[in-house]
Amino acid sequence: MLLVGIASVPAHAEGIRSQQWHLDAFGAEEIWQHSTGKGVTVAVIDTGVEKSNPDLRGQVLDGKDFAPELSGDQFTDYDGHGTGMAGLIAGTGARDGGNGAYGLAPGAKILPVRVPGLRDDDNGNMAESDEQFNRIVPQAIRYAADSGAQVINLSLGATTGSQALTDAVKYALGKGSLVFAAVGNNGDTSNLTAYPGATPGAVGVGAVDNKGKRIPMSQYGDQVDVVAPGKDTVHACGGGTGLCKSSGTSDATALASASAALLWSKHPDWTNNQVLKVMLNTIAAPTGGEKRSDYVGYGALRPLRTLKTPGDPGPAGVRPIDDLTEAAPTASATPSAGGDLPSAKPAPEESSAAPAPGPVASEEGGDTGLWIGLGIGAAVLVGAAVAVPVLRSRRG
């Protein structure tokens, strides 16, 4: 089992908010005038969450420990990673009299769900590690869904999936939750598919930098649905100074989960399908003019846009992407000469009322339209109807 973020380094305490470029990119201060995520619970299935972290005090619920063989409990973070994800989601900035690190949804609550064996430097038997992952993580997902977590964050992965994992994700969807999972950090090496990022029903999240370009480590393929900031993000974390700077799809996934919490808080009567549809309606699309690429999925999330001009959330019971349908893979495992991989997913059709995206030159490796500042720039598919199911070739 592996975490899908690179090693964190301590961040300097002074001017923490000024170092959080990802919040500036989203337009956080304006976002918080519309929503802070209040009333929404985000489950962080990870290495534990330190509720004593100054930026997380009062944000962390009881949760559960699925790693009793380790010392401590769900509030004992054995790696520091889980606290970091919680900080990106719901940090309050309360450290040092309000000069700490903020999460994107500082009003949301964190449900800590600790699972074992998540270490980037794990040199143990990979088969045994994956077996443990596929035995315990499905239990953790079901617990989170049963505990009322609207959003379930999985900034972790294994090299194999399982029917139990697929069934757990589908169970969570059936309970009304949204599941966000990192696609992995081997995009510049093996690009081995990671689960649950590639599990049917999970929203696979990749990482981009401050220019909206995919970072090389962010894995590519049919499993990528959306991207979010994942380069040099500063946030609260476990251990040491309690503040870290890190990169990877772990971070991007946490910010995707926070984006969903913001929207759900403003529209508490919406279903998981409607929240996801609006997130996709308001995305910054790939610059090549295509609806989706295997590098950045449908594009970069823009939570301010979802709050200000959400468009039509669609039917409560219709999932906007048919990612529960398995299909034979059609994409190559390596980039084509033209840059982006051929997509294995047919794009959703737009309604006649939706503006078409403007053509912008695409770069190899994938990028999105300008989404810095207030989250505007690339053409927006406001209220675009998904008329054709989008097939995803995922294996459970």
C-alpha positions as CSV (number, residue, x, y, z in Angstrom):
1,M,0.0,0.0,0.0
2,L,1.3,3.4,-0.9
3,L,0.5,7.0,-0.1
4,V,0.3,9.1,-3.2
5,G,2.1,12.2,-2.2
6,I,5.8,12.8,-2.1
7,A,7.6,13.4,1.1
8,S,6.6,16.6,2.9
9,V,9.2,19.2,4.0
10,P,8.6,21.6,6.9
11,A,7.1,24.9,5.9
12,H,8.3,28.2,7.5
13,A,5.8,29.5,10.1
14,E,5.8,33.1,9.0
15,G,3.3,34.2,6.4
16,I,1.8,30.8,6.0
17,R,-1.4,32.0,4.1
18,S,0.8,33.9,1.7
19,Q,2.5,30.7,0.7
20,Q,-0.7,28.9,-0.1
21,W,-0.8,29.6,-3.8
22,H,-3.5,27.0,-4.4
23,L,-6.0,29.0,-2.3
24,D,-5.2,32.1,-4.3
25,A,-5.6,30.2,-7.5
26,F,-9.1,29.1,-6.4
27,G,-10.0,32.6,-5.1
28,A,-10.5,31.3,-1.6
29,E,-11.4,34.6,0.2
30,E,-14.3,35.1,-2.3
31,I,-15.2,31.4,-2.0
32,W,-15.6,31.8,1.7
33,Q,-18.1,34.5,1.2
34,H,-20.4,31.9,-0.4
35,S,-19.4,28.7,1.5
36,T,-16.9,27.3,4.0
37,G,-18.1,23.7,3.8
38,K,-20.1,24.0,7.1
39,G,-22.4,21.1,7.7
40,V,-20.4,18.7,5.5
41,T,-18.4,15.7,6.8
42,V,-15.3,14.6,4.8
43,A,-13.9,11.2,5.7
44,V,-10.1,11.0,5.4
45,I,-9.1,7.4,5.0
46,D,-5.4,7.6,5.7
47,T,-2.7,7.3,8.3
48,G,-4.7,9.0,11.1
49,V,-5.4,12.6,11.8
50,E,-3.9,14.6,14.7
51,K,-6.8,16.4,16.2
52,S,-4.5,18.4,18.4
53,N,-2.9,20.2,15.4
54,P,-3.5,23.9,16.0
55,D,-5.1,24.3,12.6
56,L,-7.4,21.3,13.1
57,R,-8.7,21.8,16.7
58,G,-12.4,21.4,16.8
59,Q,-12.6,20.1,13.2
60,V,-12.0,16.4,13.8
61,L,-14.8,14.0,14.7
62,D,-14.5,10.6,16.5
63,G,-13.8,8.3,13.5
64,K,-12.4,4.8,13.7
65,D,-9.1,3.0,13.8
66,F,-8.7,0.0,11.4
67,A,-5.1,-0.4,12.4
68,P,-5.2,-1.6,16.0
69,E,-1.9,-3.4,15.7
70,L,-0.3,0.1,15.6
71,S,0.2,2.3,18.6
72,G,-2.4,4.9,19.3
73,D,-5.7,5.3,17.5
74,Q,-7.3,7.2,14.7
75,F,-6.0,10.4,16.2
76,T,-2.4,9.1,16.1
77,D,-0.9,9.8,12.7
78,Y,1.9,7.3,12.1
79,D,3.2,9.1,9.0
80,G,1.9,12.7,9.1
81,H,0.1,12.2,5.8
82,G,-3.5,11.9,6.9
83,T,-3.2,15.1,9.0
84,G,-1.8,16.8,5.9
85,M,-4.9,15.8,3.9
86,A,-7.2,16.9,6.6
87,G,-5.3,20.3,6.8
88,L,-5.7,20.8,3.0
89,I,-9.4,20.2,3.4
90,A,-10.5,21.8,6.7
91,G,-7.6,23.7,8.2
92,T,-8.8,26.8,10.1
93,G,-5.6,28.9,10.1
94,A,-6.0,29.2,13.9
95,R,-2.3,28.6,14.6
96,D,-0.4,31.6,16.0
97,G,-3.5,33.7,16.6
98,G,-4.9,33.2,13.1
99,N,-1.7,33.1,11.1
100,G,-1.8,29.4,10.4
101,A,-2.6,27.2,7.4
102,Y,-6.1,27.2,5.9
103,G,-7.9,24.4,4.2
104,L,-10.1,25.1,1.2
105,A,-13.2,24.2,3.2
106,P,-12.4,25.4,6.7
107,G,-16.0,24.9,7.9
108,A,-16.1,21.2,7.0
109,K,-15.6,18.4,9.6
110,I,-13.1,15.6,9.3
111,L,-14.0,12.0,10.0
112,P,-10.6,10.3,10.6
113,V,-10.4,6.7,9.5
114,R,-7.0,5.2,10.1
115,V,-5.8,2.3,8.0
116,P,-2.5,0.4,8.3
117,G,0.6,0.0,6.1
118,L,0.6,3.3,4.2
119,R,4.2,4.3,3.7
120,D,5.9,5.6,0.6
121,D,9.1,3.8,1.6
122,D,7.4,0.5,2.3
123,N,9.9,-2.2,1.1
124,G,7.8,-5.1,2.2
125,N,6.1,-7.6,-0.1
126,M,3.9,-5.7,-2.5
127,A,1.5,-8.6,-3.0
128,E,1.0,-8.9,0.8
129,S,0.6,-5.1,1.0
130,D,-2.0,-5.0,-1.7
131,E,-3.9,-7.9,-0.1
132,Q,-4.1,-6.0,3.2
133,F,-5.2,-2.9,1.3
134,N,-8.0,-4.7,-0.4
135,R,-9.1,-6.3,2.8
136,I,-9.1,-3.3,5.1
137,V,-9.8,-0.2,2.9
138,P,-13.2,-1.6,1.7
139,Q,-14.2,-1.9,5.3
140,A,-13.1,1.7,5.9
141,I,-15.0,3.0,3.0
142,R,-18.2,1.3,4.1
143,Y,-17.7,2.6,7.7
144,A,-17.3,6.2,6.3
145,A,-20.5,5.9,4.2
146,D,-22.4,4.4,7.2
147,S,-21.2,7.2,9.4
148,G,-22.7,9.9,7.2
149,A,-19.6,11.2,5.4
150,Q,-20.9,13.0,2.3
151,V,-17.4,13.0,0.9
152,I,-14.8,10.2,1.2
153,N,-11.2,11.1,0.5
154,L,-8.7,8.4,-0.5
155,S,-5.3,9.9,-1.0
156,L,-3.7,6.4,-1.1
157,G,-3.4,3.5,-3.5
158,A,-2.5,0.0,-4.3
159,T,-1.3,-1.6,-7.5
160,T,-4.2,-4.0,-7.6
161,G,-7.9,-3.6,-7.1
162,S,-10.5,-6.1,-6.0
163,Q,-14.2,-6.8,-6.2
164,A,-14.4,-6.0,-2.5
165,L,-13.0,-2.5,-3.3
166,T,-15.4,-2.0,-6.2
167,D,-18.3,-3.1,-4.1
168,A,-17.4,-0.8,-1.3
169,V,-17.2,2.2,-3.6
170,K,-20.6,1.4,-5.1
171,Y,-22.0,0.9,-1.6
172,A,-20.8,4.4,-0.7
173,L,-22.4,5.9,-3.8
174,G,-25.6,4.1,-2.9
175,K,-25.5,5.7,0.5
176,G,-25.2,9.1,-1.1
177,S,-21.5,9.8,-0.8
178,L,-19.0,11.0,-3.3
179,V,-15.6,9.2,-3.4
180,F,-12.5,11.0,-4.6
181,A,-9.3,9.0,-5.1
182,A,-5.8,9.9,-6.2
183,V,-4.6,8.4,-9.5
184,G,-1.0,8.0,-8.3
185,N,2.4,9.5,-8.6
186,N,4.3,7.3,-11.1
187,G,3.4,9.2,-14.2
188,D,7.0,9.9,-15.0
189,T,8.1,6.3,-14.4
190,S,6.0,3.2,-14.5
191,N,2.6,4.8,-14.7
192,L,1.2,1.6,-13.1
193,T,-2.5,1.9,-12.5
194,A,-3.4,2.7,-8.9
195,Y,-6.6,1.7,-7.0
196,P,-9.1,3.0,-5.9
197,G,-8.2,5.8,-8.3
198,A,-9.1,3.4,-11.2
199,T,-11.9,1.7,-9.3
200,P,-15.4,2.1,-10.9
201,G,-17.3,4.9,-9.2
202,A,-14.4,6.7,-7.7
203,V,-13.6,10.1,-9.1
204,G,-9.9,9.8,-10.1
205,V,-7.9,13.0,-9.4
206,G,-4.7,14.1,-11.0
207,A,-2.4,17.0,-10.1
208,V,-1.5,20.3,-11.8
209,D,0.9,23.1,-11.0
210,N,0.2,26.9,-10.6
211,K,0.0,27.2,-14.4
212,G,-2.7,24.6,-14.7
213,K,-0.2,22.1,-16.3
214,R,-0.1,18.5,-15.2
215,I,2.9,17.8,-13.0
216,P,5.0,14.9,-14.5
217,M,4.5,12.5,-11.6
218,S,0.7,12.7,-11.9
219,Q,-0.4,9.5,-13.6
220,Y,-2.3,9.4,-16.8
221,G,-4.9,7.2,-18.4
222,D,-8.6,6.5,-18.5
223,Q,-8.9,6.7,-14.8
224,V,-8.2,10.5,-14.7
225,D,-11.5,12.4,-14.3
226,V,-10.4,15.8,-12.9
227,V,-7.3,17.6,-11.8
228,A,-6.5,20.1,-9.0
229,P,-3.5,21.8,-7.5
230,G,-0.8,19.3,-6.4
231,K,2.5,21.1,-6.6
232,D,4.2,22.7,-3.5
233,T,1.1,23.0,-1.5
234,V,1.6,24.4,2.0
235,H,-0.7,23.0,4.7
236,A,-1.1,21.7,8.3
237,C,0.4,18.2,8.7
238,G,1.3,15.7,11.4
239,G,4.5,15.7,13.4
240,G,7.4,18.1,13.5
241,T,6.4,21.7,13.1
242,G,2.9,20.7,12.1
243,L,3.3,22.6,8.9
244,C,4.4,21.1,5.5
245,K,5.0,21.7,1.9
246,S,4.3,18.7,-0.4
247,S,3.4,17.7,-3.9
248,G,1.4,14.9,-5.5
249,T,-2.0,13.6,-6.4
250,S,-2.7,13.1,-2.7
251,D,-2.9,16.9,-2.3
252,A,-5.0,17.3,-5.4
253,T,-7.5,14.7,-4.2
254,A,-7.9,16.5,-0.8
255,L,-8.6,19.8,-2.6
256,A,-11.2,18.0,-4.9
257,S,-12.9,16.7,-1.7
258,A,-12.9,20.1,-0.2
259,S,-14.4,21.6,-3.4
260,A,-17.2,19.1,-3.2
261,A,-17.7,20.0,0.5
262,L,-18.0,23.7,-0.4
263,L,-20.7,23.1,-3.0
264,W,-22.6,20.6,-0.9
265,S,-22.7,23.0,2.0
266,K,-24.4,25.6,-0.1
267,H,-26.8,23.1,-1.7
268,P,-27.4,20.6,1.1
269,D,-30.5,19.2,-0.7
270,W,-28.5,18.1,-3.7
271,T,-27.5,14.5,-4.3
272,N,-24.0,13.2,-4.9
273,N,-24.8,13.0,-8.6
274,Q,-25.9,16.6,-8.7
275,V,-22.8,17.9,-6.9
276,L,-20.5,16.0,-9.2
277,K,-22.4,17.2,-12.3
278,V,-22.0,20.8,-11.3
279,M,-18.3,20.3,-10.6
280,L,-17.9,18.9,-14.1
281,N,-20.2,21.7,-15.6
282,T,-17.9,24.4,-14.3
283,I,-14.5,22.8,-15.0
284,A,-11.5,24.4,-16.9
285,A,-11.4,22.2,-19.9
286,P,-8.2,20.7,-21.6
287,T,-6.6,23.3,-23.8
288,G,-6.5,21.1,-26.9
289,G,-10.2,21.7,-27.5
290,E,-11.2,18.1,-26.6
291,K,-13.7,17.4,-23.9
292,R,-11.4,15.1,-22.1
293,S,-7.8,13.9,-22.1
294,D,-6.1,11.0,-20.4
295,Y,-3.7,13.5,-18.8
296,V,-6.0,16.0,-17.2
297,G,-9.4,14.3,-17.5
298,Y,-12.2,16.8,-18.0
299,G,-10.0,19.5,-16.7
300,A,-9.2,21.6,-13.5
301,L,-11.8,22.1,-10.8
302,R,-13.0,25.6,-10.2
303,P,-14.9,25.8,-6.9
304,L,-15.7,29.5,-7.1
305,R,-17.4,29.0,-10.4
306,T,-19.4,26.1,-9.0
307,L,-20.7,28.4,-6.2
308,K,-21.4,31.4,-8.3
309,T,-22.8,30.0,-11.6
310,P,-23.5,26.3,-11.0
311,G,-25.8,25.8,-13.9
312,D,-28.3,22.9,-14.0
313,P,-27.5,20.2,-11.5
314,G,-29.5,17.7,-13.5
315,P,-31.6,14.8,-12.2
316,A,-31.0,13.6,-8.7
317,G,-30.6,10.0,-9.6
318,V,-28.5,10.2,-12.8
319,R,-24.7,10.0,-12.5
320,P,-23.1,12.5,-14.8
321,I,-20.4,10.1,-15.9
322,D,-21.2,6.4,-16.4
323,D,-18.0,5.3,-14.6
324,L,-19.7,2.3,-13.1
325,T,-19.8,0.7,-16.6
326,E,-16.7,-1.3,-17.4
327,A,-15.4,-1.4,-20.9
328,A,-12.4,-2.8,-22.7
329,P,-9.4,-0.4,-22.5
330,T,-8.6,1.4,-25.8
331,A,-5.9,3.9,-24.7
332,S,-2.2,3.3,-25.3
333,A,0.0,2.9,-22.3
334,T,2.4,5.5,-23.7
335,P,2.0,9.0,-25.1
336,S,1.2,9.4,-28.7
337,A,3.4,11.5,-31.0
338,G,0.8,14.3,-30.9
339,G,0.9,14.6,-27.1
340,D,-2.2,13.5,-25.3
341,L,-3.2,9.9,-25.2
342,P,-6.3,8.9,-27.2
343,S,-9.3,8.9,-24.9
344,A,-11.1,5.7,-24.0
345,K,-14.1,7.8,-22.9
346,P,-16.6,9.3,-25.4
347,A,-17.2,12.9,-24.4
348,P,-20.5,14.0,-23.0
349,E,-22.7,16.0,-25.4
350,E,-23.4,19.6,-24.6
351,S,-26.8,21.1,-24.6
352,S,-27.5,23.7,-27.3
353,A,-27.5,26.4,-24.5
354,A,-23.9,25.6,-23.5
355,P,-21.0,27.7,-25.1
356,A,-18.4,25.6,-26.9
357,P,-14.9,25.7,-25.5
358,G,-12.5,28.0,-27.3
359,P,-9.5,26.3,-29.0
360,V,-6.2,26.8,-27.2
361,A,-2.9,25.2,-28.2
362,S,-2.3,21.9,-26.3
363,E,1.0,20.9,-24.9
364,E,2.4,17.4,-24.5
365,G,1.7,16.1,-21.0
366,G,-1.7,17.9,-20.9
367,D,-2.8,21.1,-19.4
368,T,-5.9,23.1,-18.8
369,G,-7.1,26.6,-19.6
370,L,-6.2,29.5,-17.3
371,W,-7.9,28.9,-14.0
372,I,-5.8,31.0,-11.8
373,G,-7.2,33.9,-9.8
374,L,-11.0,33.8,-9.7
375,G,-11.3,30.5,-11.4
376,I,-12.2,31.9,-14.7
377,G,-10.5,31.8,-18.1
378,A,-11.2,28.8,-20.2
379,A,-14.7,28.5,-21.6
380,V,-17.2,27.2,-19.1
381,L,-19.8,24.5,-19.7
382,V,-22.5,26.0,-17.5
383,G,-25.5,23.7,-17.3
384,A,-24.2,21.4,-20.0
385,A,-26.4,18.3,-20.2
386,V,-24.7,14.9,-20.3
387,A,-26.7,13.2,-22.9
388,V,-24.5,10.3,-23.6
389,P,-23.0,8.1,-20.8
390,V,-19.3,8.4,-20.5
391,L,-17.7,4.9,-20.4
392,R,-14.7,4.3,-18.4
393,S,-12.5,1.2,-18.8
394,R,-11.9,0.4,-15.2
395,R,-11.3,-2.9,-13.6
396,G,-12.5,-3.7,-10.1
